[in-house]
Amino acid sequence: MISVRRSGDRFRGGDGAAGIESRHSFSFGTFYDPDHLRFGPILACNEERLAPGAGFEEHPHSHTEIVTWVVEGELTHRDSAGHATVVRPGDVQHLSAASGVRHVERNDGESPLTFLQMWLAPLEPGGDPSYTTVPGIADSTPYALPEAGAMLHVRRLAGDERTAVPDAPRVYVHVVRGGVALGDEELAAGDAARISGETGLELVAGGAPAELLMWELPD
């Protein structure tokens, strides 16, 4: 089964007065949609747009695997475990909240910031928090998230290039930029596809380059 969620159908939240614009693909915070609660271990896929100087001040998380992908701009991260980094486009950031951690995410740069943040449920609760960044992850290099039994695939396709969709029980595809075809479906930037129980699928870029995030997920 393939279910497509269009960019324009996402719930728009945030705080415009504070320079924060959010687009939620799943139920999140005060937004509740019984048809979009989660997909496998994926609990959230939020696109956040922060104006220069805007951000999320220190707040807690627990029992959540948080993966962040910067689309444009620079994201400043600080957490209660002592990590302080600047995350740029092409970097994978992974915060394992485990038994509990607090963090800050801000746009301390002079340009607008757009990033995707994806929350996954761990297979087991508890443990010690951890933090990892992979600077400039290469195309087709998978990033394993064993805490959630998941694998992230980053693909940057040239025009008309094809890539296989993993033959997994579930796959979540998010188009970061450009456009791709998935069978008879055309996916544009911000669109996502939830794939269950399918094999032998391909994604085909249009005439321009495309960037995709694909989650290979357990049943």
Order of alpha helices (4+ residues) and beta strands (2+ residues): beta-beta-beta-beta-beta-beta-beta-beta-beta-beta-beta-beta-beta-beta-beta-beta-beta-beta-beta-beta-beta
